[in-house]
Every structure is written in C-alpha cells, then in structure tokens.
C-alpha cells in the first residue's frame, strides 16, 4: 500500500517560496547577510541597554555607599 503524503504549507511558507523563487544564490546570500546584520544591530542595542541598567542598578549605588560611608 502506497501512502500519499500531503504536504501542508503555511501561508508564510508560500509567500517565502513565491518571493525567493527567482532569486540567484548571490541574491539569497545577500538577503541572509542583511538579516544577520539586522540581528547583530538589535543584539548590540540590547547589550548596550543591559550595560546601562547594570550601571544604574548595581554599580552607582555601590559607589554612592562607598563615598558617603567614608564621610
């Protein structure tokens, strides 16, 4: 008995296949590189914001306690 597999594709996958069907390998690589760059930029913003939060919540209060603890 041969079972026929039905492939279900989501609307997002259909859009993806239609959008990229005529792209060359070079164009696809550029798309991937661009997506990676966007991700790197977002991660850098998160890292920067996390650093600022750490300074305001942890380091600055410690410095204030040390300064006022001495005087």
PDB file of N, CA, C and O in Angstrom:
ATOM      1  N   UNK A   1       0.837  -1.167   0.000  1.00  0.00           N
ATOM      2  CA  UNK A   1       0.000   0.000   0.000  1.00  0.00           C
ATOM      3  C   UNK A   1       0.894   1.246   0.000  1.00  0.00           C
ATOM      4  O   UNK A   1       1.778   1.382   0.846  1.00  0.00           O
ATOM      5  N   UNK A   2       0.667   2.109  -0.911  1.00  0.00           N
ATOM      6  CA  UNK A   2       1.446   3.338  -1.019  1.00  0.00           C
ATOM      7  C   UNK A   2       0.666   4.453  -0.339  1.00  0.00           C
ATOM      8  O   UNK A   2      -0.482   4.736  -0.680  1.00  0.00           O
ATOM      9  N   UNK A   3       1.314   5.068   0.617  1.00  0.00           N
ATOM     10  CA  UNK A   3       0.688   6.186   1.302  1.00  0.00           C
ATOM     11  C   UNK A   3       1.118   7.483   0.634  1.00  0.00           C
ATOM     12  O   UNK A   3       2.305   7.764   0.470  1.00  0.00           O
ATOM     13  N   UNK A   4       0.148   8.233   0.269  1.00  0.00           N
ATOM     14  CA  UNK A   4       0.451   9.509  -0.372  1.00  0.00           C
ATOM     15  C   UNK A   4       0.567  10.576   0.713  1.00  0.00           C
ATOM     16  O   UNK A   4      -0.376  10.826   1.464  1.00  0.00           O
ATOM     17  N   UNK A   5       1.710  11.179   0.778  1.00  0.00           N
ATOM     18  CA  UNK A   5       1.928  12.211   1.776  1.00  0.00           C
ATOM     19  C   UNK A   5       1.424  13.541   1.248  1.00  0.00           C
ATOM     20  O   UNK A   5       1.739  13.955   0.133  1.00  0.00           O
ATOM     21  N   UNK A   6       0.648  14.181   2.066  1.00  0.00           N
ATOM     22  CA  UNK A   6       0.160  15.515   1.708  1.00  0.00           C
ATOM     23  C   UNK A   6       1.011  16.533   2.438  1.00  0.00           C
ATOM     24  O   UNK A   6       1.149  16.507   3.661  1.00  0.00           O
ATOM     25  N   UNK A   7       1.568  17.415   1.660  1.00  0.00           N
ATOM     26  CA  UNK A   7       2.423  18.441   2.228  1.00  0.00           C
ATOM     27  C   UNK A   7       1.568  19.658   2.561  1.00  0.00           C
ATOM     28  O   UNK A   7       0.947  20.250   1.679  1.00  0.00           O
ATOM     29  N   UNK A   8       1.542  20.018   3.820  1.00  0.00           N
ATOM     30  CA  UNK A   8       0.834  21.220   4.231  1.00  0.00           C
ATOM     31  C   UNK A   8       1.840  22.353   4.314  1.00  0.00           C
ATOM     32  O   UNK A   8       2.888  22.223   4.947  1.00  0.00           O
ATOM     33  N   UNK A   9       1.521  23.443   3.681  1.00  0.00           N
ATOM     34  CA  UNK A   9       2.396  24.602   3.738  1.00  0.00           C
ATOM     35  C   UNK A   9       1.619  25.768   4.323  1.00  0.00           C
ATOM     36  O   UNK A   9       0.451  25.990   4.002  1.00  0.00           O
ATOM     37  N   UNK A  10       2.279  26.485   5.163  1.00  0.00           N
ATOM     38  CA  UNK A  10       1.651  27.640   5.787  1.00  0.00           C
ATOM     39  C   UNK A  10       1.630  28.799   4.796  1.00  0.00           C
ATOM     40  O   UNK A  10       2.390  28.803   3.828  1.00  0.00           O
ATOM     41  N   UNK A  11       0.769  29.774   5.034  1.00  0.00           N
ATOM     42  CA  UNK A  11       0.754  30.952   4.156  1.00  0.00           C
ATOM     43  C   UNK A  11       2.097  31.677   4.136  1.00  0.00           C
ATOM     44  O   UNK A  11       2.518  32.210   3.109  1.00  0.00           O
ATOM     45  N   UNK A  12       2.758  31.683   5.289  1.00  0.00           N
ATOM     46  CA  UNK A  12       4.069  32.343   5.345  1.00  0.00           C
ATOM     47  C   UNK A  12       5.084  31.617   4.472  1.00  0.00           C
ATOM     48  O   UNK A  12       5.892  32.258   3.800  1.00  0.00           O
ATOM     49  N   UNK A  13       5.051  30.277   4.475  1.00  0.00           N
ATOM     50  CA  UNK A  13       5.969  29.485   3.644  1.00  0.00           C
ATOM     51  C   UNK A  13       5.654  29.695   2.163  1.00  0.00           C
ATOM     52  O   UNK A  13       6.568  29.794   1.344  1.00  0.00           O
ATOM     53  N   UNK A  14       4.386  29.763   1.820  1.00  0.00           N
ATOM     54  CA  UNK A  14       4.009  30.012   0.420  1.00  0.00           C
ATOM     55  C   UNK A  14       4.533  31.367  -0.043  1.00  0.00           C
ATOM     56  O   UNK A  14       5.068  31.502  -1.143  1.00  0.00           O
ATOM     57  N   UNK A  15       4.363  32.379   0.831  1.00  0.00           N
ATOM     58  CA  UNK A  15       4.870  33.705   0.477  1.00  0.00           C
ATOM     59  C   UNK A  15       6.380  33.648   0.292  1.00  0.00           C
ATOM     60  O   UNK A  15       6.909  34.215  -0.664  1.00  0.00           O
ATOM     61  N   UNK A  16       7.078  32.969   1.197  1.00  0.00           N
ATOM     62  CA  UNK A  16       8.533  32.844   1.128  1.00  0.00           C
ATOM     63  C   UNK A  16       8.955  32.192  -0.184  1.00  0.00           C
ATOM     64  O   UNK A  16       9.845  32.688  -0.875  1.00  0.00           O
ATOM     65  N   UNK A  17       8.310  31.075  -0.522  1.00  0.00           N
ATOM     66  CA  UNK A  17       8.656  30.367  -1.759  1.00  0.00           C
ATOM     67  C   UNK A  17       8.395  31.233  -2.989  1.00  0.00           C
ATOM     68  O   UNK A  17       9.203  31.256  -3.918  1.00  0.00           O
ATOM     69  N   UNK A  18       7.272  31.942  -2.995  1.00  0.00           N
ATOM     70  CA  UNK A  18       6.960  32.814  -4.138  1.00  0.00           C
ATOM     71  C   UNK A  18       7.938  33.980  -4.237  1.00  0.00           C
ATOM     72  O   UNK A  18       8.347  34.362  -5.334  1.00  0.00           O
ATOM     73  N   UNK A  19       8.309  34.540  -3.098  1.00  0.00           N
ATOM     74  CA  UNK A  19       9.189  35.708  -3.087  1.00  0.00           C
ATOM     75  C   UNK A  19      10.598  35.369  -3.543  1.00  0.00           C
ATOM     76  O   UNK A  19      11.212  36.142  -4.278  1.00  0.00           O
ATOM     77  N   UNK A  20      11.120  34.221  -3.117  1.00  0.00           N
ATOM     78  CA  UNK A  20      12.510  33.883  -3.394  1.00  0.00           C
ATOM     79  C   UNK A  20      12.703  32.938  -4.581  1.00  0.00           C
ATOM     80  O   UNK A  20      13.834  32.530  -4.845  1.00  0.00           O
ATOM     81  N   UNK A  21      11.659  32.583  -5.291  1.00  0.00           N
ATOM     82  CA  UNK A  21      11.807  31.583  -6.350  1.00  0.00           C
ATOM     83  C   UNK A  21      12.693  32.053  -7.502  1.00  0.00           C
ATOM     84  O   UNK A  21      13.348  31.233  -8.144  1.00  0.00           O
ATOM     85  N   UNK A  22      12.725  33.341  -7.770  1.00  0.00           N
ATOM     86  CA  UNK A  22      13.513  33.846  -8.897  1.00  0.00           C
ATOM     87  C   UNK A  22      14.871  34.415  -8.484  1.00  0.00           C
ATOM     88  O   UNK A  22      15.580  34.980  -9.317  1.00  0.00           O
ATOM     89  N   UNK A  23      15.235  34.276  -7.230  1.00  0.00           N
ATOM     90  CA  UNK A  23      16.500  34.821  -6.755  1.00  0.00           C
ATOM     91  C   UNK A  23      17.650  33.890  -7.115  1.00  0.00           C
ATOM     92  O   UNK A  23      17.501  32.669  -7.146  1.00  0.00           O
ATOM     93  N   UNK A  24      18.806  34.502  -7.387  1.00  0.00           N
ATOM     94  CA  UNK A  24      20.020  33.709  -7.594  1.00  0.00           C
ATOM     95  C   UNK A  24      20.637  33.414  -6.239  1.00  0.00           C
ATOM     96  O   UNK A  24      20.217  33.967  -5.223  1.00  0.00           O
ATOM     97  N   UNK A  25      21.625  32.549  -6.227  1.00  0.00           N
ATOM     98  CA  UNK A  25      22.305  32.218  -4.971  1.00  0.00           C
ATOM     99  C   UNK A  25      22.938  33.459  -4.348  1.00  0.00           C
ATOM    100  O   UNK A  25      22.893  33.644  -3.131  1.00  0.00           O
ATOM    101  N   UNK A  26      23.520  34.299  -5.181  1.00  0.00           N
ATOM    102  CA  UNK A  26      24.155  35.516  -4.686  1.00  0.00           C
ATOM    103  C   UNK A  26      23.134  36.438  -4.022  1.00  0.00           C
ATOM    104  O   UNK A  26      23.407  37.008  -2.966  1.00  0.00           O
ATOM    105  N   UNK A  27      21.980  36.584  -4.627  1.00  0.00           N
ATOM    106  CA  UNK A  27      20.939  37.435  -4.046  1.00  0.00           C
ATOM    107  C   UNK A  27      20.426  36.862  -2.726  1.00  0.00           C
ATOM    108  O   UNK A  27      20.160  37.610  -1.785  1.00  0.00           O
ATOM    109  N   UNK A  28      20.287  35.558  -2.658  1.00  0.00           N
ATOM    110  CA  UNK A  28      19.848  34.912  -1.419  1.00  0.00           C
ATOM    111  C   UNK A  28      20.896  35.108  -0.326  1.00  0.00           C
ATOM    112  O   UNK A  28      20.550  35.361   0.829  1.00  0.00           O
ATOM    113  N   UNK A  29      22.177  34.994  -0.684  1.00  0.00           N
ATOM    114  CA  UNK A  29      23.241  35.212   0.295  1.00  0.00           C
ATOM    115  C   UNK A  29      23.216  36.648   0.813  1.00  0.00           C
ATOM    116  O   UNK A  29      23.442  36.883   2.000  1.00  0.00           O
ATOM    117  N   UNK A  30      22.943  37.608  -0.070  1.00  0.00           N
ATOM    118  CA  UNK A  30      22.844  38.999   0.360  1.00  0.00           C
ATOM    119  C   UNK A  30      21.668  39.195   1.304  1.00  0.00           C
ATOM    120  O   UNK A  30      21.776  39.939   2.279  1.00  0.00           O
ATOM    121  N   UNK A  31      20.547  38.538   1.030  1.00  0.00           N
ATOM    122  CA  UNK A  31      19.383  38.605   1.916  1.00  0.00           C
ATOM    123  C   UNK A  31      19.723  38.041   3.290  1.00  0.00           C
ATOM    124  O   UNK A  31      19.348  38.617   4.311  1.00  0.00           O
ATOM    125  N   UNK A  32      20.424  36.925   3.315  1.00  0.00           N
ATOM    126  CA  UNK A  32      20.827  36.302   4.584  1.00  0.00           C
ATOM    127  C   UNK A  32      21.781  37.220   5.338  1.00  0.00           C
ATOM    128  O   UNK A  32      21.642  37.403   6.547  1.00  0.00           O
ATOM    129  N   UNK A  33      22.738  37.792   4.639  1.00  0.00           N
ATOM    130  CA  UNK A  33      23.696  38.704   5.260  1.00  0.00           C
ATOM    131  C   UNK A  33      22.984  39.915   5.849  1.00  0.00           C
ATOM    132  O   UNK A  33      23.308  40.353   6.953  1.00  0.00           O
ATOM    133  N   UNK A  34      22.021  40.454   5.119  1.00  0.00           N
ATOM    134  CA  UNK A  34      21.263  41.608   5.608  1.00  0.00           C
ATOM    135  C   UNK A  34      20.475  41.239   6.866  1.00  0.00           C
ATOM    136  O   UNK A  34      20.453  42.003   7.831  1.00  0.00           O
ATOM    137  N   UNK A  35      19.833  40.074   6.859  1.00  0.00           N
ATOM    138  CA  UNK A  35      19.073  39.623   8.033  1.00  0.00           C
ATOM    139  C   UNK A  35      20.001  39.433   9.233  1.00  0.00           C
ATOM    140  O   UNK A  35      19.644  39.791  10.355  1.00  0.00           O
ATOM    141  N   UNK A  36      21.178  38.880   9.005  1.00  0.00           N
ATOM    142  CA  UNK A  36      22.154  38.718  10.088  1.00  0.00           C
ATOM    143  C   UNK A  36      22.593  40.069  10.639  1.00  0.00           C
ATOM    144  O   UNK A  36      22.734  40.232  11.851  1.00  0.00           O
ATOM    145  N   UNK A  37      22.806  41.030   9.760  1.00  0.00           N
ATOM    146  CA  UNK A  37      23.239  42.354  10.200  1.00  0.00           C
ATOM    147  C   UNK A  37      22.158  43.014  11.044  1.00  0.00           C
ATOM    148  O   UNK A  37      22.465  43.658  12.047  1.00  0.00           O
ATOM    149  N   UNK A  38      20.899  42.862  10.653  1.00  0.00           N
ATOM    150  CA  UNK A  38      19.803  43.404  11.458  1.00  0.00           C
ATOM    151  C   UNK A  38      19.787  42.768  12.850  1.00  0.00           C
ATOM    152  O   UNK A  38      19.598  43.455  13.853  1.00  0.00           O
ATOM    153  N   UNK A  39      19.985  41.470  12.896  1.00  0.00           N
ATOM    154  CA  UNK A  39      20.005  40.761  14.176  1.00  0.00           C
ATOM    155  C   UNK A  39      21.168  41.235  15.041  1.00  0.00           C
ATOM    156  O   UNK A  39      20.998  41.455  16.241  1.00  0.00           O
ATOM    157  N   UNK A  40      22.330  41.393  14.452  1.00  0.00           N
ATOM    158  CA  UNK A  40      23.508  41.861  15.191  1.00  0.00           C
ATOM    159  C   UNK A  40      23.260  43.259  15.744  1.00  0.00           C
ATOM    160  O   UNK A  40      23.614  43.540  16.890  1.00  0.00           O
ATOM    161  N   UNK A  41      22.656  44.142  14.946  1.00  0.00           N
ATOM    162  CA  UNK A  41      22.375  45.501  15.406  1.00  0.00           C
ATOM    163  C   UNK A  41      21.401  45.497  16.585  1.00  0.00           C
ATOM    164  O   UNK A  41      21.586  46.243  17.547  1.00  0.00           O
ATOM    165  N   UNK A  42      20.369  44.662  16.512  1.00  0.00           N
ATOM    166  CA  UNK A  42      19.404  44.572  17.610  1.00  0.00           C
ATOM    167  C   UNK A  42      20.071  44.031  18.868  1.00  0.00           C
ATOM    168  O   UNK A  42      19.824  44.531  19.965  1.00  0.00           O
ATOM    169  N   UNK A  43      20.909  43.018  18.719  1.00  0.00           N
ATOM    170  CA  UNK A  43      21.600  42.458  19.873  1.00  0.00           C
ATOM    171  C   UNK A  43      22.555  43.462  20.506  1.00  0.00           C
ATOM    172  O   UNK A  43      22.711  43.481  21.727  1.00  0.00           O
ATOM    173  N   UNK A  44      23.186  44.282  19.701  1.00  0.00           N
ATOM    174  CA  UNK A  44      24.087  45.306  20.224  1.00  0.00           C
ATOM    175  C   UNK A  44      23.303  46.342  21.027  1.00  0.00           C
ATOM    176  O   UNK A  44      23.783  46.811  22.059  1.00  0.00           O
ATOM    177  N   UNK A  45      22.116  46.701  20.572  1.00  0.00           N
ATOM    178  CA  UNK A  45      21.283  47.638  21.328  1.00  0.00           C
ATOM    179  C   UNK A  45      20.877  47.035  22.663  1.00  0.00           C
ATOM    180  O   UNK A  45      20.886  47.723  23.684  1.00  0.00           O
ATOM    181  N   UNK A  46      20.524  45.760  22.665  1.00  0.00           N
ATOM    182  CA  UNK A  46      20.154  45.079  23.909  1.00  0.00           C
ATOM    183  C   UNK A  46      21.344  45.038  24.857  1.00  0.00           C
ATOM    184  O   UNK A  46      21.195  45.287  26.054  1.00  0.00           O
ATOM    185  N   UNK A  47      22.516  44.727  24.332  1.00  0.00           N
ATOM    186  CA  UNK A  47      23.722  44.684  25.167  1.00  0.00           C
ATOM    187  C   UNK A  47      24.013  46.052  25.775  1.00  0.00           C
ATOM    188  O   UNK A  47      24.352  46.156  26.954  1.00  0.00           O
ATOM    189  N   UNK A  48      23.880  47.079  24.979  1.00  0.00           N
ATOM    190  CA  UNK A  48      24.131  48.439  25.453  1.00  0.00           C
ATOM    191  C   UNK A  48      23.135  48.826  26.546  1.00  0.00           C
ATOM    192  O   UNK A  48      23.522  49.377  27.577  1.00  0.00           O
ATOM    193  N   UNK A  49      21.865  48.541  26.321  1.00  0.00           N
ATOM    194  CA  UNK A  49      20.853  48.868  27.319  1.00  0.00           C
ATOM    195  C   UNK A  49      21.054  48.077  28.603  1.00  0.00           C
ATOM    196  O   UNK A  49      20.848  48.605  29.696  1.00  0.00           O
ATOM    197  N   UNK A  50      21.454  46.821  28.482  1.00  0.00           N
ATOM    198  CA  UNK A  50      21.711  45.998  29.659  1.00  0.00           C
ATOM    199  C   UNK A  50      22.875  46.566  30.458  1.00  0.00           C
ATOM    200  O   UNK A  50      22.838  46.582  31.688  1.00  0.00           O
ATOM    201  N   UNK A  51      23.893  47.024  29.774  1.00  0.00           N
ATOM    202  CA  UNK A  51      25.043  47.624  30.444  1.00  0.00           C
ATOM    203  C   UNK A  51      24.621  48.872  31.218  1.00  0.00           C
ATOM    204  O   UNK A  51      25.056  49.077  32.352  1.00  0.00           O
ATOM    205  N   UNK A  52      23.788  49.694  30.616  1.00  0.00           N
ATOM    206  CA  UNK A  52      23.323  50.906  31.301  1.00  0.00           C
ATOM    207  C   UNK A  52      22.491  50.552  32.535  1.00  0.00           C
ATOM    208  O   UNK A  52      22.624  51.191  33.579  1.00  0.00           O
ATOM    209  N   UNK A  53      21.651  49.555  32.422  1.00  0.00           N
ATOM    210  CA  UNK A  53      20.833  49.129  33.556  1.00  0.00           C
ATOM    211  C   UNK A  53      21.715  48.630  34.692  1.00  0.00           C
ATOM    212  O   UNK A  53      21.483  48.960  35.855  1.00  0.00           O
ATOM    213  N   UNK A  54      22.717  47.843  34.360  1.00  0.00           N
ATOM    214  CA  UNK A  54      23.633  47.330  35.392  1.00  0.00           C
ATOM    215  C   UNK A  54      24.318  48.493  36.104  1.00  0.00           C
ATOM    216  O   UNK A  54      24.438  48.477  37.329  1.00  0.00           O
ATOM    217  N   UNK A  55      24.762  49.489  35.365  1.00  0.00           N
ATOM    218  CA  UNK A  55      25.417  50.642  35.988  1.00  0.00           C
ATOM    219  C   UNK A  55      24.470  51.370  36.929  1.00  0.00           C
ATOM    220  O   UNK A  55      24.856  51.716  38.046  1.00  0.00           O
ATOM    221  N   UNK A  56      23.247  51.605  36.500  1.00  0.00           N
ATOM    222  CA  UNK A  56      22.308  52.361  37.326  1.00  0.00           C
ATOM    223  C   UNK A  56      21.809  51.575  38.526  1.00  0.00           C
ATOM    224  O   UNK A  56      21.575  52.165  39.580  1.00  0.00           O
ATOM    225  N   UNK A  57      21.641  50.280  38.406  1.00  0.00           N
ATOM    226  CA  UNK A  57      21.066  49.490  39.494  1.00  0.00           C
ATOM    227  C   UNK A  57      22.120  48.956  40.454  1.00  0.00           C
ATOM    228  O   UNK A  57      21.843  48.828  41.646  1.00  0.00           O
ATOM    229  N   UNK A  58      23.299  48.647  39.983  1.00  0.00           N
ATOM    230  CA  UNK A  58      24.292  47.983  40.835  1.00  0.00           C
ATOM    231  C   UNK A  58      25.491  48.869  41.141  1.00  0.00           C
ATOM    232  O   UNK A  58      25.786  49.121  42.309  1.00  0.00           O
ATOM    233  N   UNK A  59      26.175  49.337  40.132  1.00  0.00           N
ATOM    234  CA  UNK A  59      27.462  49.998  40.333  1.00  0.00           C
ATOM    235  C   UNK A  59      27.309  51.382  40.972  1.00  0.00           C
ATOM    236  O   UNK A  59      28.020  51.688  41.929  1.00  0.00           O
ATOM    237  N   UNK A  60      26.418  52.207  40.479  1.00  0.00           N
ATOM    238  CA  UNK A  60      26.272  53.562  41.011  1.00  0.00           C
ATOM    239  C   UNK A  60      25.866  53.543  42.490  1.00  0.00           C
ATOM    240  O   UNK A  60      26.454  54.288  43.274  1.00  0.00           O
ATOM    241  N   UNK A  61      24.883  52.724  42.910  1.00  0.00           N
ATOM    242  CA  UNK A  61      24.590  52.677  44.351  1.00  0.00           C
ATOM    243  C   UNK A  61      25.790  52.234  45.199  1.00  0.00           C
ATOM    244  O   UNK A  61      25.984  52.742  46.304  1.00  0.00           O
ATOM    245  N   UNK A  62      26.578  51.310  44.703  1.00  0.00           N
ATOM    246  CA  UNK A  62      27.775  50.879  45.440  1.00  0.00           C
ATOM    247  C   UNK A  62      28.746  52.047  45.591  1.00  0.00           C
ATOM    248  O   UNK A  62      29.300  52.254  46.670  1.00  0.00           O
ATOM    249  N   UNK A  63      28.954  52.799  44.537  1.00  0.00           N
ATOM    250  CA  UNK A  63      29.849  53.966  44.594  1.00  0.00           C
ATOM    251  C   UNK A  63      29.312  54.997  45.581  1.00  0.00           C
ATOM    252  O   UNK A  63      30.079  55.550  46.369  1.00  0.00           O
ATOM    253  N   UNK A  64      28.010  55.264  45.553  1.00  0.00           N
ATOM    254  CA  UNK A  64      27.402  56.234  46.466  1.00  0.00           C
ATOM    255  C   UNK A  64      27.581  55.778  47.909  1.00  0.00           C
ATOM    256  O   UNK A  64      27.919  56.591  48.770  1.00  0.00           O
ATOM    257  N   UNK A  65      27.363  54.504  48.189  1.00  0.00           N
ATOM    258  CA  UNK A  65      27.541  53.980  49.557  1.00  0.00           C
ATOM    259  C   UNK A  65      28.978  54.120  49.994  1.00  0.00           C
ATOM    260  O   UNK A  65      29.224  54.489  51.142  1.00  0.00           O
ATOM    261  N   UNK A  66      29.926  53.847  49.145  1.00  0.00           N
ATOM    262  CA  UNK A  66      31.339  53.952  49.494  1.00  0.00           C
ATOM    263  C   UNK A  66      31.694  55.423  49.766  1.00  0.00           C
ATOM    264  O   UNK A  66      32.395  55.714  50.735  1.00  0.00           O
ATOM    265  N   UNK A  67      31.224  56.340  48.931  1.00  0.00           N
ATOM    266  CA  UNK A  67      31.551  57.755  49.112  1.00  0.00           C
ATOM    267  C   UNK A  67      30.932  58.290  50.407  1.00  0.00           C
ATOM    268  O   UNK A  67      31.614  58.953  51.188  1.00  0.00           O
ATOM    269  N   UNK A  68      29.652  58.009  50.638  1.00  0.00           N
ATOM    270  CA  UNK A  68      29.007  58.520  51.833  1.00  0.00           C
ATOM    271  C   UNK A  68      29.403  57.719  53.076  1.00  0.00           C
ATOM    272  O   UNK A  68      29.258  58.208  54.196  1.00  0.00           O
ATOM    273  N   UNK A  69      29.887  56.529  52.894  1.00  0.00           N
ATOM    274  CA  UNK A  69      30.363  55.740  54.028  1.00  0.00           C
ATOM    275  C   UNK A  69      31.681  56.269  54.565  1.00  0.00           C
ATOM    276  O   UNK A  69      31.975  56.113  55.750  1.00  0.00           O
ATOM    277  N   UNK A  70      32.474  56.891  53.712  1.00  0.00           N
ATOM    278  CA  UNK A  70      33.779  57.428  54.118  1.00  0.00           C
ATOM    279  C   UNK A  70      33.583  58.737  54.875  1.00  0.00           C
ATOM    280  O   UNK A  70      34.304  58.989  55.840  1.00  0.00           O
ATOM    281  N   UNK A  71      32.642  59.568  54.473  1.00  0.00           N
ATOM    282  CA  UNK A  71      32.469  60.885  55.088  1.00  0.00           C
ATOM    283  C   UNK A  71      31.553  60.807  56.240  1.00  0.00           C
ATOM    284  O   UNK A  71      31.286  61.821  56.886  1.00  0.00           O
TER     285      UNK A  71
END
